């Protein structure tokens, strides 16, 4: 049993560690805003997945769990920013960073946002999942309407597909359709 737990911990941490290493690499690259956006999207997913790993094996304070959940509020906007930057859209302005307000508020208010087994906590997590779903829809619409024949279309579509799959996985865990909580981290 102990060996199975160690193997499960290693596998569930593998995706988080790989994503964090890729973030470091992407941050080290010069001249590409798109690389920074991809790194920040991966960081958001790593924060959320890392929270799941830790929460599965040790009790975490509610505010730490909220910080982990906030990663989803970061991943959505940066996935969309990445697509816009990757395909050279010149309409990207600093006003787009207003999309990060939910993430910033979540981080700043992490000590007072409830995170337990009550209706408020479930409602808040539902809103976080809805937030990412909105960005996934925006990304898919962007792909379908604007990127026909684009050179890096398959690359971006694969990334959006992966994030969509992770979203479905976490929603499935949340609603009880998928009973194994750590499965999100293992798949990531």
C-alpha positions in Angstrom: 0.0 0.0 0.0 2.8 2.4 0.9 4.6 1.7 -2.5 1.3 2.4 -4.4 1.0 5.7 -2.6 4.6 6.7 -3.4 4.1 5.8 -7.0 0.8 7.8 -7.1 2.5 10.8 -5.5 5.4 10.6 -8.0 3.1 10.3 -11.0 0.8 13.1 -9.8 3.7 15.4 -9.2 5.4 14.7 -12.5 3.0 16.9 -14.6 3.3 19.8 -12.1 7.1 19.6 -12.1 7.3 19.3 -15.9 5.0 22.3 -16.3 7.0 24.4 -13.9 10.2 23.5 -15.7 8.6 24.4 -19.0 7.5 27.7 -17.4 11.1 28.5 -16.4 12.3 27.7 -19.9 9.5 29.9 -21.5 10.3 32.8 -19.2 13.9 32.6 -20.2 13.2 33.0 -23.9 13.4 36.5 -25.3 11.4 38.5 -27.8 8.1 36.6 -27.6 5.2 37.8 -25.5 3.4 34.6 -26.5 6.0 32.6 -24.6 5.3 34.6 -21.4 1.5 34.1 -21.8 2.0 30.3 -22.4 4.2 30.1 -19.3 1.6 32.0 -17.2 -1.2 29.7 -18.4 0.9 26.7 -17.5 1.7 28.3 -14.1 -2.0 28.7 -13.5 -2.7 25.1 -14.2 0.3 24.0 -12.2 -0.9 26.0 -9.2 -4.4 24.4 -9.4 -3.0 20.9 -10.0 -0.3 21.3 -7.3 -3.0 22.2 -4.8 -4.8 19.0 -5.7 -1.7 16.9 -5.1 -1.0 18.5 -1.7 -4.6 18.5 -0.7 -4.9 14.8 -1.4 -2.1 13.9 1.0 -2.2 16.5 3.7 -4.8 18.9 5.2 -4.4 22.4 3.8 -5.7 25.6 5.3 -8.8 26.9 3.4 -6.9 30.0 2.2 -4.2 27.9 0.7 -6.8 25.8 -1.1 -8.3 29.1 -2.4 -4.9 30.1 -3.7 -4.7 26.8 -5.5 -8.1 27.3 -7.1 -7.1 30.8 -8.2 -4.8 29.1 -10.8 -7.9 28.4 -12.9 -8.7 32.1 -12.9 -5.2 32.8 -14.2 -5.2 30.0 -16.8 -8.2 31.1 -18.8 -7.2 34.6 -19.7 -3.6 33.7 -20.4 -4.7 30.9 -22.7 -6.7 33.4 -24.7 -3.8 36.0 -24.5 -1.5 33.3 -25.8 -3.6 32.6 -28.8 -3.9 36.3 -29.7 -0.1 36.8 -29.3 0.8 33.6 -31.1 -1.2 34.7 -34.2 0.1 38.3 -34.1 -3.1 40.1 -33.3 -2.2 43.8 -33.0 -5.4 44.6 -31.0 -3.8 43.4 -27.7 -3.6 46.3 -25.3 -2.9 46.8 -21.6 -6.7 46.9 -21.1 -6.8 43.2 -21.7 -5.1 42.7 -18.4 -8.4 43.7 -16.8 -9.3 40.1 -17.5 -7.1 39.2 -14.6 -9.2 41.1 -12.0 -11.0 37.9 -10.8 -7.6 36.2 -10.3 -6.1 39.2 -8.4 -9.3 39.6 -6.2 -9.2 35.9 -5.4 -5.6 36.1 -4.3 -6.1 39.3 -2.3 -9.2 37.9 -0.6 -8.0 34.3 -0.2 -8.3 34.5 3.6 -11.9 35.4 3.6 -13.3 33.4 0.6 -15.0 30.3 2.0 -13.6 26.9 1.1 -15.3 24.1 2.9 -18.1 21.7 2.3 -20.9 24.4 2.3 -23.1 25.9 -0.4 -21.1 29.1 -0.6 -17.9 27.3 -1.3 -19.5 25.1 -3.9 -21.0 28.1 -5.5 -17.7 30.0 -5.6 -15.9 27.0 -7.2 -18.7 26.7 -9.7 -18.1 30.3 -10.7 -14.4 29.6 -11.1 -15.1 26.7 -13.3 -17.6 28.8 -15.3 -14.9 31.5 -15.7 -12.5 29.0 -17.3 -15.3 27.6 -19.4 -16.0 31.1 -20.8 -12.4 31.5 -21.8 -12.4 28.0 -23.4 -15.4 28.9 -25.4 -13.8 32.2 -26.5 -10.6 30.3 -27.5 -12.6 27.7 -29.5 -14.6 30.4 -31.3 -11.3 32.2 -32.1 -9.9 29.0 -33.5 -13.0 28.2 -35.6 -13.7 31.7 -36.9 -10.2 33.3 -37.3 -7.5 30.7 -37.7 -8.4 28.6 -40.7 -5.2 27.7 -42.4 -3.0 29.5 -39.8 0.5 28.1 -39.6 0.4 27.2 -35.9 -3.3 26.3 -35.8 -2.8 22.6 -34.8 -0.4 23.6 -32.0 -2.8 26.1 -30.4 -5.8 23.8 -31.0 -3.9 21.0 -29.2 -3.2 23.2 -26.2 -6.8 24.4 -26.0 -7.9 20.8 -26.3 -5.7 19.8 -23.4 -6.9 22.6 -21.2 -10.5 21.7 -22.2 -9.9 18.1 -21.2 -8.4 19.2 -17.9 -11.4 21.4 -17.3 -13.8 18.5 -18.0 -11.8 16.4 -15.7 -11.9 18.8 -12.8 -15.6 19.5 -13.3 -16.2 15.8 -13.4 -14.4 15.4 -10.1 -16.3 18.4 -8.6 -19.8 17.0 -9.5 -18.8 13.5 -8.4 -18.9 11.9 -11.8 -15.2 11.0 -11.4 -14.6 9.6 -7.9 -10.8 9.7 -7.8 -9.8 13.3 -6.7 -6.1 12.8 -7.5 -6.9 11.7 -11.1 -6.8 15.4 -12.2 -3.1 15.6 -11.1 -2.2 12.3 -12.6 -3.7 13.2 -16.0 -2.1 16.6 -15.9 
